[in-house]
Amino acid sequence: MLYQSRPARVACLLLLCLPLLILFPHSTWAHAFIVKSSPAENQVLDKSPSQVTITFNEDLQSAFMSIKVTDETGKRVDTGKAQLTPEHNDTMEIQLVPGMKHGIYTVNWRALSADGHPVSGVIPFQVGSGSNPYTNETAASEGSIASRLDLITVRWFLYIGISLLFGALCFRLFVLPGLSRDKDARALQELDQRSSAALPRWTMLLWSGYGITSAAILISLPLQASWDAGVSIREGFTLPILGEALQYTGAGQIWFIQMILVLLLSVTLIYALDHSISIRQRCLWGNISVILTLSLVLSKTFVGHPAAAAHPAPAIVADFLHFAAAAFWIGSLAVMAVCLPVAGPELSVSERTALQQAALRRFAGWGIAMVAVLLATGIYGAVLYVPAPSLLLNTSYGLVLLGKIALLLIMLVFAASQFRSARQAAAAKRAAGGLRAELGTGLLVMLLAAALTHLSPGQAPAVPFEETHATGEYHVTLAVSPNTVGRNEFKVTIQDSQGAAVSGIQQVTLTLVPADPDQTHQEFVLPVKQQPFHSQELMTAKGTWIVKVHALTASLDAVDADFTLHVGGKK
C-alpha cells in the first residue's frame, strides 16, 4: 500500500514543486490592449497614410495576427500581411496602397495576447473632410461564455481529471495512513499490504482521473488553436494551424510540456500500483506521481489570468495553491464517496461503518487546512482580478465569481455536517448522502472556475476628472469625462477671485503632454462662445498626462494652469 508516516511531508512535496517555476517561460504574459495607433481612433488626416501601426501594452504572440483595412464600400486598401515591427514585439503593422481617396476607412484588427486570449477590434479614421468618423466598436472576442462552450467543457474535464488523480493519490498516501491508531483502519491497511482488495474502486478512480486528464489536455490544443486563429474547430485540427500554435503561442508551448508530464505520469503510476515491488518503492513512485500531478497544476497557471497580472509571480503561486487545495478536497471527497462504502470487504458491516467515520474525522483536519488555503488565495484573487466592488454585479466575470463563492459556502455547510455525522454511528447513511451532495457541489464549483478562465476580469471603471487650480487672480477648472481612452468631453471654466465667470476670453488652448516619451503631444483649441468652454476630443492612450491650459483674456493677460490627468482609471 502507498503510505507516508507523516502527513507533514505534503508540505515538503509542495515546496519541491515550487522550483519547477524555473522550467517554464519567464516572459510576462499579459492580456493585451491598445495603447496607441497610427492613425488613431477617429483621427482625421489631411492625406492618406502609408501604413497602419497598432501598439499594445505588452508583447504579442506572432501567430494569428491580422489587420484588414477597408474603405466605405468594403474594398480592401491594405497590402501584404500584418506583421510585428522588427524593433518592437508589442507593435504590429501593415502597409497601405498609395493615394487613398478621401473618406472613412475601417481598420479591423486581430491579435493574440501573451496569455493566450485573442483580442480584436475596429479603429475608424478619416482621410480628408467629409462624413464624421463613427464611434469605436472595439470588443474583445474572448468575453463571451457561449462563444466557446467547447473550451470551457474541456477545461472543466481537465479540472475533474486532475482532482480525481490528485485526490486519489493524496488520500491513499496521506489520509488513510493516519488512521493507523484505529483498529479497523489498521485492519484495512493490513489487507491492502497483501492485495488491492481493500479499496476495490480506488484503482478505477485513479486511472479514470488519469484518462480524463490526458484526453482533456490532448484535445485542448486544436480547440485553443482554432479559437486563437479565428477559424472553425475543424480547421483547428489541421497541421498548419497546430504547427503555428505549437511554435508561436504560449498555450502551444505549455501543451507540449503537459504532454511530456502526462507520459511520465503514466510510467510512475504503473510502478506505484505494482504489488510485486516493496511498499517503500511503491510509496516512492506514488510521491513522484504526486509531484508530476502538481506540475500539471502549475503548468496551467502560465496560460490565463494569473500570468497576465501586473505582478505575475505571486498571482501564479496563489492560483497554483488555490487549485491544488481544491483538487485535494474534491478528489478526496470522490474517494470517500466512491471507495469507502465498499472498503474492506473482509470487515464486518459495523467495522466498515467505523472505518468510514474514522476516515471522515481524519479528513476533517486536512479539510480545514485546504479551506484555509482556498480562502486566503481566493480573497487574493478576488482583489487582484476585480479591482472595484461594483464589477461583481456589473460584469459576467463578477457574477460567475459570486456564484463560485456561493457554491463554496454550500460545500462548507456540507463539510460541517459530515464532521458532525462522523461522531454519530447512527448517521452513517446520512453521511454517505452528504458526501455525494458535497462532491456534486464541488464539481459545479469547478465548472464555474472553468468558465472564469474564458471571461475577461473587469477593469476598474474610469473616474471623471475635475480639479480647480488658482493661478494669480484667476481660478481655472478643468473637467474631463468619462476620462478614458477614446472620445472625451473637455470643459474649462475660468473665474475671478470672487467666483464670477471671466468675460471676454479670446482663446483657450489645451496641450496634452504624455508621461510616456514615446507618445506624441496632443493640442486642440476650445470654442470660446460661452463658459464652460467645452469640446469633444480623443484621448489616444491610457496613462498619465499633463494637461496645460492656456487662455488669453480680453486685456491679453495669459492664464496658465497645469493639471495631472490619469486616464483610464483611478489615481
N, C-alpha and C positions, 0 to 999 in steps of 0.2 A: 504493500500500500504506500502511496505517496503521502508523506507527512513531514512536518517540521516540529522540532521540540519546542520552539519558542515563536509565538506569533510576531514578536518584535522584529523578526527577520524580514517581515514585509517592508518595513521602513528601509531596511538595507537594500532590498530589491529596487525600491523606488529611487533611492539615491544612485544605485548603479545605472539606472536608465537615464538619469539626467545628463551624463556626459555624452549621450547619443545626440544631443543637440548639435555637437560639432560635426556630425556626419551629414547634416542637412544644409541646404543652401543658406548662406548668410545674408543674402540681399533682403532689404526691407520691402516686402511685397505689400503694396497698398492699393486701395480702391481708387482708381484714377478719376480725376475730374479736371476740366479745362481751367487753366489759369490765364491764358491769353490766346488769341488767334489773330491771324492776319489774312484776310480782312477780319475785323472784329464784328461781333454780332450787331446787326442793324447799321453798320457803318455805310456812309455814302461816300463814294470815291469819285474823284474828278476824271480818272482814266482807269482803264481796265488793268487789273493786277496780272503779274506774270505767273504767280503761283499762290497756293493756299498753304499756310502752315498753322498747325494747331499744337500748342504746348500744354502739357498736363503737369499736375503737381508731383508726379513720380514717374520713374522709367516705365515704359510699356514693354509688353512682350511682343516680339516681332512677328508673331503668327496672326493670321486672320484680321489684319487691319485693312481698312478700305476708306477711300474718300471719293465721293461722286458729286460733281458739280454740274448743275443743270440750269438752263435759262427758264424763262416764264412758259415756254412751250414744252418743257420737259426734255429738250435736246441737251446732250452732254457736251460740256465745253472743256473738260479736263483731258489730259493726255497721259498715257503711260499708266503706272501703277503707284499707289501710295507706298511710301517707304519712310523709315526713320532717317532723320538727318545724320550725316556722318559724325557731326560734333556732339550731338545730344540725343540720348536714347529716350528722352521724355518728349520729343517733338517729332511729329510726322508731317509729311509734306507731299504735295502733288503739283505738277506743272499744268498751266492752263494754256489754251490756244490763244494766240496773239490777236489783238484787235477785237475784243469782245464788245458788242453793241451796248448802248445804254439800256438799262432795265434792271429788274430784280433777279438775283441769282440765289440759288439754294445749295448749300454745302451739306450733303448727307454723309456723316462720318460714322465709323465703327472702329472700336479699338478693344484690346484685351488687357484688362488691368493685371497688375502683377499678382493679385490674389486669385486670379482665375476667373473673375467675373467680367463678361463682356459688357461694354457700355456703348451707347450710341446716341446720336442727337442730330439736330439741324441747326445750322448757322446761316441766317439770311444776310445778304448785303446788297448794296445797290451801286450801280455804275451810272454816273450822271444824274441829272434831275429827272423827275417824273413821279411815278407812283411812290407812296410812302412804304418803307420797308415794314414787313409784318413782324409780329412778336415771335419770340423764341418758342420752339416746340421740342426742346431737348428733353429726353427721357431715358433713364437707364433701363435697359432691356431686362435686367435681372430682377426687377422689382415685383414680379407677379408670381404668386404661388401656382396658379392654374396653368401658367405657360409651360412649366416643366415638372409635371407630376411624376414623370418617369425618373428624373434625377432625385426628387425627394423620396420616392419609394425605394430606390436603390440605396440611398443614404440611410434610410430607416432600417432596411435589412442589414446593412453593414453594422449599424449600431446594435441591432439584436444579435447578430452573429458574434461580434466581439464580446458582448455581455455574456452570452451563453458560454463561450470559450473561456473567458477570463474568470467568470464566476464559478464555473465547474472546477477549474484548476485551483483557485484560491480556497474554495470550500473544502476540497479534499486535502490540500496542503496545510491550511492554516486554521480552519474552523473545526473540522472533525477531530484532529489530534488533540485539541484542547478539551475534549470530553473524556480524557483518559481517567479522570477521577470517578466517573460514573461507571458502575459495574456493567450496565447494559451496553454503554458505548464501548467499554473495553472489550466486551464480547464481540461486538461488531468489528472492531479493529483486528481481533484475533482471527475472525472469519476471513477478513479481507486479505490478511497476510498469506492465506493459503489459496484464495481464488478471488475472482471478481464478482462473486455472487452476492456480496454484502450490499452493494448498491447496483442492482442489475440494470437500471436505466441510466446510470451515470455515464458509461462509455458512449451510449447512444446520444446523450445530451451533448457530450464533449465533441463528438465528431459532427453532430448537427451544427453546432456553433462554428466549427472549422469550415464545413462545407458552405454554409450561408455566407460567412466572411469572404471566402475565396471567390465564390460566384459574384458577390456584390462588387468586389474590387475588380474582377475581370471585366465585367460589363460596364463599369463606370467610365472607363477611358473613351470608348466610342460615343457614349451618351454625352459626356462632357465636351468631347471634341466637336460633335455636331452642334452643340449649343454655342460654344466659343466661335465656331466658324459661321454660324447663322445658316446652316444647311439642314436638310432633313435628317432624321435618325438613320435612314438607310444609307445616305451618303457618309454619315459618321463612321460606318464600318468599312469604308474604302481605304486602301493602303495610303494614298496621298494625304488624306486628312489625318489618319492615325500617325503617319510618319512626321507630319508637321507638328502635331500635338506633342509627340514624344520629344522632338528635337528642340522646340521653341517655347513650350509652355511649362509653367511651374507644376501644373496638375499632371502633365505627362511625365515629368521627371520624378515626382513623388509616387506616381503609379508604378513606375519601374522599380523603385525601392521597395514599395509594398509587395510587389510580386516576388521579389527575392526573399523578403521576410516570410511570406506565406509558404514558399518552397522549403525554407529552412525549418519552419514550424512543423511541417508535415513529418520531417525526419525526427525532430525532438519528441513529438507526441508518440510516434511509433515506439521509440525506446522507453518513454515514460510509462507506457502501458505493457511493456514486455515483462511478463512474470517469470521469465527464465533467468533474469538477472536479479541481483540483490535489491533489497528495499532501498539501501543507501544510493545505489546507482539510479534507481527509478526516481528517487527524490531529487537527485541532481538534474536529471533530464527534465523533470517537472518544473524545477526552478528556472531552467533555461527557457522552457516553453512560456513561463510567465513573463520573463524579460522580453522575449520576442513579441508576445502579445501587447505588452506595454509599448514596445517600439512602434507597433501598428497604430496604437492610440496616439502616440506622439507625432507620427508622420502626418496624420490628418489635420493637425493644428497648423501645419505650414501652408495649407491651402484654405483660406477662408478669412473670416473677420479678425481672428487674433493676429495674423500676420500683417493685417492692414492697420493695426493700431499705431498711434503715434510712437509708443514705446513697445515694440513687438515682443521683446524677451519676457517681461512679466506677464503679458497677455497670453503668450503661448504656454508658459508654465501653468498659469491659472486654468486655462482651458484643458490642458492635459490632466491636471489633478481632478478637475470637475468631472470629466468623462470617466476617468479611471475609478473614481469613487462611485459614480452611478452604475458603471458596469459591474463592479464588485457587488453592489447592493442588489441590483436586478438579477444578475446571474446567480447569486446565492439563493435568492427567492425561488428561482426556477428549479434549482437542485432540491430545495426543501419541499416545493410543491409537487415535483415530478418523481423524485427519487426516494425521499424519506418515507412516504406512505407504504412502500414495498421493501424498505430496507430490512436487512437481517431476516430472511425468510426462515431461518432455523430458530429464531427467537419466538417466544410466545407473544400473543396479542398484547398483553399487559407490558411486556418488556419493550415491544416496538413503540407503544404509546409513551412509555417513559423515555425512550430514546429520542422521540420527536420533541418532547417537552425539554429535554436537556439540550438538544440542538438549538431550539428557539432561545433558550436562556443564554447559551453560549454566543449565538449570533447577535444578541442584543448589544453586547459590548462593542462588537465590530460595527454594528449598525449605527450606534451613537457616533463613533469615530467618522464613519462615512458621511453621516448627516452634517457633522461639523464642517467637514471639508466642502461639502456641497453648498452649505450656507455661506461660508466665507468666500469661496470662489464665485458663487452665484451673485452675491452682492457686489463684488468687484466688477464682474462682467456687466451687471445692470448699470452701474455708474459709468463704466467705460463706454458702453455702446448706446446708452440712452442718456445723453447729456442734459436733457430738460425733462422734468416730470410730465409736462403736458404731452410729450411724444408717446407716452404709454397709452393714451387714449386716442391719439390722433394719427397714429401710423399703424400699418399692418404688423410691423416688427414688434411694436409695443403691445398690441393686443395679443399676439401669439405668445409673447413673453409672459404676459399676465396669465394666460391660460396654462402655461407650463408651471408657473409658480403655484397656481391653484391646485393643479393635479399633484404637485409635490407635497403640498399641505395635506391633501387627502391620503397620500401614501403614509405620511407621518401618523395620521389618525389610525390607519390600519395597523401600522407597526406597533403603536402603543397598545392597541387591542390584542395583538399577538403576544406581546410581552406579558400582559395580564393572563391570557389564556394558558401560557406556558406554566403558570403556577397552579393551575387547576386541572386535575386529571379528568374531570367530567367534561371539560371543554375542548377535548381533542378534535372532535368533528367540527366544531365551530372554528377552531384554529386553522384547520385544513381549508375551509371555505374562505377564511380571511386571507390566507396566503395566496390563493388563486386570485382573489379580488385585488390584492396589493400588487401582484405580478401584472395583472391586466392593466392597472393604472400606470404602472411603470412603463409598459410598452407604449401607452398613449403619450407619456412624457417624452419618450424617445422619438415618436412621430413628430411632435411639435418641435423638438430640438432639430430634427432633420429639416423641417420647414424653415426654421430660423436661419439655417445656413444659406438659404436661397432668397432671403429677404435683405434688403439694404437697411442697416441701422439708421435710425433717424438722426438728422443733423440738427444742431442747435439752431433755433429759429433766429432769423435776422431781427435785430432790435433797431427801430427807428432812432436816428441820431438828432439831438437838438442841444445846442450849447450857446451861451451868450458870453462874449468877451468884451471887456472895456478897453478902448483904445483912445487916449486923450479925452476929449469931451463927448465922445460917441460910444454907444453900445451896439455891437454887431451880433446878431443872432443868426446862426446857420442851422437849418433843419434839412435832413436827408431821409427820405422814406421810399422804399422799405429798407434801404441800407444793405443791399445785396448786389451780387454780380448781375448785370443786365440793366434794364431801364429803371431809373430812379427820378424822383422829383426833388429838385434842389430849391430851397426857399431861403432868401436873405432878407432880414429886416434890419434897418439902421435907425436908431433912436438917439435923441439927445440926452443930456444928463437928467432931464425932467421926465423922461419916459415918453416923450412925444415923437412921432414919426418925423424924420427929417425930410423936408420937401426939396424939390429941385435937384435930386440926384441925377447926374448926367450919364454915368456909366457904372456898371457893376461887372467885374470880370472874376471868374473863378479859375484858379490854376490848381490842378491835382498832381502832386508830386509823389510817386510811389516810393515806398521804403526799399523795394527791390530795384537795384540799379539797372537790371536788365529790362525792366518795363519802361515804357515811354510816358512822358508827361501828357496830361490832357488839359486843354484850356477851352473855355467857352464863355460867351457873353450872355448875361441875363437881360431880358427885356426890362426897361425901366419905366413902364407905363404907370404902375402904382404898386405900393407896398402891400404885402410882401412881394418882392421881386422873385419870380419863380420860372423854372424851365424843366422840361423832361430831358434828361441826359443819360448816357450809358456809362456804367462802371464796367471795365473790361476784366477785372481780376479781383479776387479776394485778397485780404491782407490789410496792411496799414498804409494809409495815405495822409499826406499833409495837404490840407485844403487852404489855399491862400486866397482870401477875399480882398479884392482891391476895388475901391469905389471913388468916384470924384463927385464932389458937391457942386452946387451952382457957383460957389465962390472959388472953385478949383482946388479946394482942400482935398488932400488924399486921406482916405480912410482905409487902413490896412489891418487885417486880423488873420491870424493863423489858427487852424483847427486840426486836431489829430483825429482822423476818421478810421475806425476799424470796420472794414467791410466784410459782411458775411456772417456775423455772429456777435456775441457779447465780447466786451473788452477782456 
